[in-house]
Structure formats: structure tokens, C-alpha cells
Amino acid sequence: MKLRFAPSPTGLLHVGNARQALANALYARRYGGQFQLRIDDTDIGRSREELVEAIQKDLHWMGIQWDETFRQTERLDRYAAAIEKLKASGHLYPCFESEQELAAKRETQIRQRRAPVYDRAMLKMTPQQRAQAEANGKVPYWRFKLSNTTVRWRDMVMGDCQVKLPSVSDPVLVRTDGTVLYTLASVVDDLETGITHIIRGEDHVTNTGVQIDIAQALGAHPDHFRFAHLPLLLDENGGKLSKRFDACSLRTFRQDGVEATALISYLARLGSSDDPVLLPFDEQAKIYDISHISRSAARFDTRQLLSLNHKLLAQTPYADVADRLPKGATEAFWLAIRGNIELLSEARLWHNVTDGDIIPPVQEGEDDFLKEAASLLPPEPWDETTWKTWTTTVREKTGRSGKALYHPLRLALTGEEQGPELRDLLPLIGRTRALARLQPSA
């Protein structure tokens, strides 16, 4: 068994294709198969080296390792050989229409309420007509002649699938400059490198029917591959999740402080009725079951991811995050805040509260109360009992209780309406800062 993930280095890895990478890698590990990382970089104009490195970094961050990797630009000779084989067998035929001519054909078909399928006009060209076109400076691109059949397969997620090839336009496989398109290059790679299972998005279902036909033309058995098509990923509002939306890139999640374990735990169960289980990649692979994925579109809900991240951080030991916390952050600081943050990046805010200088918001009508509270601050050293001792004294002296007591103190000491327990924060803030915040004009 061998599976692959084949990103194009034209953009950052985003949760949609990360989900596919994770599904392939988890499935391979679950069943003792191999996992291949293939870089689909034949689009020379848009592929960027820094994006290859970014993709690899994101995969490593998720815990995904690969058994082999290569770039499609390293295999151009193999695609050229496949092109010649398909030409010789009559499966590839030259076309000379311009984009404008094709657009005009499509408009006519739509106006006549016919499906906008390529009409194969170029198949009717005589050798003389082709020679004349080339003599006039026209260079052909090449289409694959699809079979007049219906391709069927048993999908591991979608169940019985079929694609009626007569309703699909013959795909262009070779550009006018002789370069190969993804549709052919992918089939050649999958066949020649021993791929057995392909897990990808349901937007590739029609493409799967086409690629099975191409694979057969290259000599493969109709059932050479096993397929699984994951349902579309929707955003929180039910719209299609755009892979160009940078807020959903793995780089952004990582920089914001989302933990890899939280993300893969969420993505591994997304689209199933199973609740996420917080486990790193290797442990997640032991329980991954693609048969639990529903055929319905799945909704990526950032709030659910953050809730899972919050749960993970609340149980994360200091040693696991010490090198990513603000400089000088202690274990006591981490234990004080970890149950009240959704993202590790929020630690910066609370470290500024405990170790930095903040300007508390003005609280109308609270000056006298805060000054009296300041005068009642006990001497240091402080510990986890100081908050209760102090607020008990303040309550007895002022007669305040509940929100009227605690809210003004929290706002003055932290600048925030809510947050970690002040029982834990107060000793970290210290008496000097507390005094300055309770009576800033003193």
C-alpha cells in the first residue's frame, strides 16, 4: 500500500489540503503503508521555492513524515515518454483552436441550451489541413480522446461513483509549448511510483473518471487504484472554504498559537460523528477510520478548533511550552494562565499584565474605593492566599461584595474584564505594580 500527498507550491498549505495530507498520511500509517510527498511544480510560472519549504515545514509541524519525495520537474522525461505513447496509440490528438474560438463555441452551446462539451472538431482535420495550419504558424496543443464509456468505482467515502465520459470535454494534456498538464503528469507518477490509494477532495470526482481512463490507455487495469473522496470543506457560514484565504493557512494557525495536536485531532475527525480525541499524529494514526467520514460537506468551525486548543493547553506541562513563552515566563506564570487561554499567543498579553506596565482603564466613581483597597494591601511576600486575605479585609472595610467588590479590582490590576484567577495572578503582579495600578495618580 502506498499513498501520496501532491501539493502545488503556488500557495501556502491551508486547512483544506492539510486535511487531505493528514488523511493520506494517517491511512498509510494505520495500515502499514508508505507515504509519498510529491511536489506538483510543473506550473513553472507560479511555483515558488519558498513555498516548497513552507509546505514541508507545515507537514513536519503536524507530525507528518514521508517515506519518499520528488518533484514533477525531475520527471519531465517520463511525461514525454507517456505523451509519445498516447500519440502513437491515437489517444492524443492535436488541436489548433484559440481561446477566443473555444469561448465562442461554449457561448453558442450554452445559448442553444446544450452542455458546453468540446465538439472534437479537430478530430475531423485531414493531414493536409493540419499541415496547412502548421504552415500558417499555428502550434497544436493536445487533447486526450476519452472513451465512450461510463467509468465506475467503489469509493471508500462516497460509495458507488460513476462518471459518464461522453458528457465530459476531452481534457487538454499537453500545452502548445509541449509542457505537460497536471492531469497526465499525476497519472504517470501514480502508476510509475506504485501509488495504490488516492484520497482527495470530492471536487476531483469528475477528474478521477478522466484519470482512470488515461491510466487504462497507458496500460493500467481499471481497478488499479482505490479512491476516497472527502466531502467539501465549508466555512463557518456554510460557504466553500477558499484555499486562498490566508486566515486558514497552517502558517497563520501556527503563528497564532494553535497547537499541532489540536489541529490534527480536529481535522482527523472532521466530517464524522466521532468526537475529536486529543492525540499526536502517531497515536491518531492508530485509531483513524476513513469509513466514519460522512458523504455530506463538513464545516470547519474555528470556534470548535479553539475550544479543542484551549482544552489541550489547559493540560500542557510547562516544559512543553517553555521555549515558546515570553522571555522570563516562569512555571508559576504558565500554571496560572494555561486554563484561561485559547491560543498560546495570548500568553504575551498576560505576561505583560504580570511583568510589564499596563495602563488600567478609567473607572468612573471608583477612585475612592480603589485607593482604600490599595491602602489595605498586605506586605509581601505574597502567595496564593493573599488574594482572599486582602479581599476579605476590603469587604469588611468597604461593605462591598460580589461583582461590586471583585470587578473594579480585576479591571484595575489586569486591565481586563475576565481572565485567570487573581489568586494566582496577584503574587506574580507583585505589590509595587498592584499599588501603581490601584492608585495611578498617586
Secondary structure, DSSP 8 states (H G I E B T S, - for coil): -EEEE---TTS--BHHHHHHHHHHHHHHHHTT-EEEEEE----TTT--HHHHHHHHHHHHHHT---SEEEEGGG-HHHHHHHHHHHHHTT-EEEE---HHHHHHHHHHHHHTT-------GGGG--HHHHHHHHHTT---EEEE---SSEEEEEETTTEEEEEEGGGS---EEE-TTS-B-HHHHHHHHHHHTT--EEEEEGGGHHHHHHHHHHHHHTT--TTS-EEEEE--EE-TTSSB--TT-GGGBHHHHHHHT--HHHHHHHHHHTTBSS------HHHHHHH--GGGB-SS-EE--HHHHHHHHHHHHTT--HHHHGGGS-TT--HHHHHHHGGG-SSGGGHHHHHHHHHS-------TT-HHHHHHHHHT---S---TTHHHHHHHHHHHHH---HHHHHHHHHHHHHSSSS-S-HHHHHHHHHHHHHHHHHSTT-
